[in-house]
Amino acid sequence: MFSGIDEVDWASMEHAYGPADDVPELLRGLASDDPAEREAALDGMYGAVHHQGDVYACTLACIPFLFELVVDPGVQDRGGVVELLTSIGGFDLDEDDEAEIDEDEIEGAANYAMAAAAVTAGAGVFFELIADEDPGVRLAAPLALATLHRHPVRVLALLRERLPVEPDEEVRLALVEAAGRVALRHRPLAERVGKWLGLLASRADSPGLRLAALAQLARCSPDGLPGDVVPVVSGLLREMRSASEQSGGREEPTGPGTGASPGGIPAREDDEPEPGPDTTPAPAPAAAAVDSDPVEPVQAVDPEPVAPAEAGRGEHVATPTLVGQLRSLSAQENAGRGTPWAADLLRTLHVGLDDRVGDRTALLADQLRSPDRHQRIDAVRMSGGLIRAWRGPYEELVALVGEQLADPEPRLAEAASHVLEELFGLAAPAADALAARLAADPGGWVKTWAGGPPGLGSAVKALARIGDARAVPALAAALEREQVAHDVGFAVGCLGAAARPLAGVLRRRLADVELDENAYDRASPLLAGLTALRAGEAAPEVLRMLRGAPEYRGEWLRTAALRALGAFGPAARDAVPELRALIRRPGTASATEAAEALWAVSGDADAVLPVLIEGLQSDQVHDRRSAAVALGALGPRAAVVAPRLRGLLAHDELWLRVDAAIALWEVSGRSRETVAALLTAWEQNRHVRVRVAECLARMGPVPEGSAAAHVLRSELVSVRRHNAMDGGYGSHDIHEDEKLLTLCRQALRGAGKGSTP
């Protein structure tokens, strides 16, 4: 094994962390008899040689040696190596990607292409591995074939041939998943694959296999799903739960004497996928090459000769590597689950159901009523994913998530509180459950972390974000701790007037803050809370922060203090001399911030206008935006700057164009130019839509039939949230999207200036 490995000039290559001269050791580690060494080597391959999916020259050089490993039956944990090869060779560079590649990325793109070619060229070995003695290898091989092999019809034929004789349930699911992958990658085959999956979904003996078929059907041929998909899936989950309970926590494998194969599908010629235009069909496998007459069901092989999946997938030990930690977390997550793969199947199904929010909501509601806590944990998390991406009526679903807060299983209650935390006003149906959770668990009001400041518990934040006054005692307790939770100020802002009783303790704690290098960290949450409450009586304490800000993070502290003084308005009149002194450095960020505060406190437009005009000419886009926003607050008193603002409507920076357009309307009262610029920005960047809608709502009634009305109505009928992202999300995304919808409605019904929340 590894013939020629020492002849490769590894030292001349690099991986994510420097010279690649350690790669031979990693490759040999993958073949070690020591489980810990194998796992450390696999972690090293993913962490350095294939870092975050990257392909380097050394990654390409590894490919022949990785193939040597996967075909050697003496090597343990080969399934992990098959998965590594699949990841290295499975990157698709489509025409759109190629068009966007710049000169600096050409080498990387070439590496991806060469990796795909090299792994695809050797993908024939995966045909042999589909029946390997090691279940871990059999588990990885189907997806490798579906992803890498050039002849999808041959792959489909093999997947269908293998399904009736495969004894391991999880591997069967992988075979079905691979068929779905083939259909997605080779769309001419989707209809035929969908037909087979539909038969499998209705006739397979194993409820898990039927669920897997439905999940893949939703992905590649959703029109083939049954009309009653929700009760069908709910029934399958009950079957799986019943089978798991009867077998002591493990679902019984389908075996001989059941009267049907594990696949349960008598293969027929009329549902065999036809070759695509660029495929080479192989002779039909024995299990699929039949005439048009019905055939007897194929009996499953006796599963006894093959070791159980857990034993056959290698001996895994706890290691300090990333792979080891992930495996340990997965093991903890799946402990006690009879069907640990069910959650993945349901997630796949939900992805396939896409915008069918009603079906997805009904399915999750059924899961949340399940007696199986693991199923409810999965449902809580998937509920969060659904609400995060799609708009819909979620009152019942949210109430059911709230019911999980009372469950004694800490993972379930914690998952529920985390989901509710992100919902803001949508969490209202769970308000009583959150309040009960707070009353029962005062120890969870504040969470401490080893590497950072304490923070509020999820249930406290969720209740505060609803605006429920029952969160106030928890915030009061958090404010009495030696170190104040970093997010107290934001929670106070969500509560609004209900948090007014906290103004005194916020003021007292701010007075105690030492003006040292930690001043900003300690004062920031207190200043945020006082700003939200507009607690003008705290002006003396805020002025102390402004005057004594230390050098370290002093600029941040002054900014927070100036925002507070501006929020206090005339109640902060004692700060006027200090603010006048700060505006004497026009063109700086601090001068703009001080001018904005001075206008709010004194209303002296003559003093602040020259400073803001100077800020509008700053070299920094951020400073120009701040000046534009501040000028808009002056309204007609700043009409003289209208030509300058109009000139910014053609600026390269989109956010500056938006701020300038809004300020132009505020100082001139002329809406035509502003609306045109805002609607252009709306289409160019979805993340400006809340800012645009705020302005349209303040303008007053949007004329019926206008371009603005069309845009707003189109947003309101869209089911997908405007800021939904694939593969990521922000903690305030739901709140921002719901705010956008509210603003759109206000603008359309003409709520008028000053009514925007």
Secondary structure as UniProt FT lines:
FT   TURN            3..4
FT   HELIX           5..7
FT   HELIX           10..12
FT   STRAND          14..15
FT   TURN            16..17
FT   STRAND          18..19
FT   TURN            21..22
FT   HELIX           23..30
FT   HELIX           35..44
FT   HELIX           45..49
FT   HELIX           51..53
FT   HELIX           57..71
FT   TURN            73..74
FT   HELIX           78..89
FT   HELIX           95..100
FT   HELIX           103..105
FT   HELIX           106..121
FT   TURN            122..124
FT   HELIX           125..129
FT   TURN            130..131
FT   HELIX           135..148
FT   HELIX           152..162
FT   HELIX           163..165
FT   HELIX           169..185
FT   HELIX           187..189
FT   HELIX           190..203
FT   HELIX           207..220
FT   HELIX           222..224
FT   TURN            227..228
FT   HELIX           229..246
FT   TURN            247..248
FT   TURN            256..257
FT   HELIX           269..271
FT   TURN            277..278
FT   TURN            286..288
FT   TURN            304..305
FT   HELIX           309..312
FT   HELIX           322..334
FT   TURN            335..336
FT   TURN            340..341
FT   HELIX           342..353
FT   TURN            354..355
FT   HELIX           357..368
FT   HELIX           373..389
FT   HELIX           395..403
FT   HELIX           404..406
FT   HELIX           410..421
FT   TURN            422..423
FT   HELIX           424..430
FT   HELIX           431..440
FT   HELIX           442..444
FT   STRAND          446..449
FT   TURN            450..451
FT   STRAND          452..456
FT   HELIX           458..466
FT   HELIX           469..471
FT   HELIX           472..479
FT   TURN            486..487
FT   HELIX           488..495
FT   HELIX           496..502
FT   HELIX           503..511
FT   TURN            517..518
FT   HELIX           519..533
FT   HELIX           536..538
FT   HELIX           539..548
FT   TURN            552..553
FT   HELIX           554..568
FT   HELIX           569..575
FT   HELIX           576..582
FT   TURN            583..584
FT   TURN            586..587
FT   HELIX           589..602
FT   HELIX           605..615
FT   TURN            616..617
FT   HELIX           621..634
FT   HELIX           635..641
FT   HELIX           642..647
FT   HELIX           648..650
FT   HELIX           654..668
FT   HELIX           672..684
FT   HELIX           686..688
FT   HELIX           689..699
FT   TURN            704..705
FT   HELIX           707..717
FT   TURN            722..723
FT   TURN            726..727
FT   TURN            731..732
FT   HELIX           733..749
FT   TURN            753..754
//
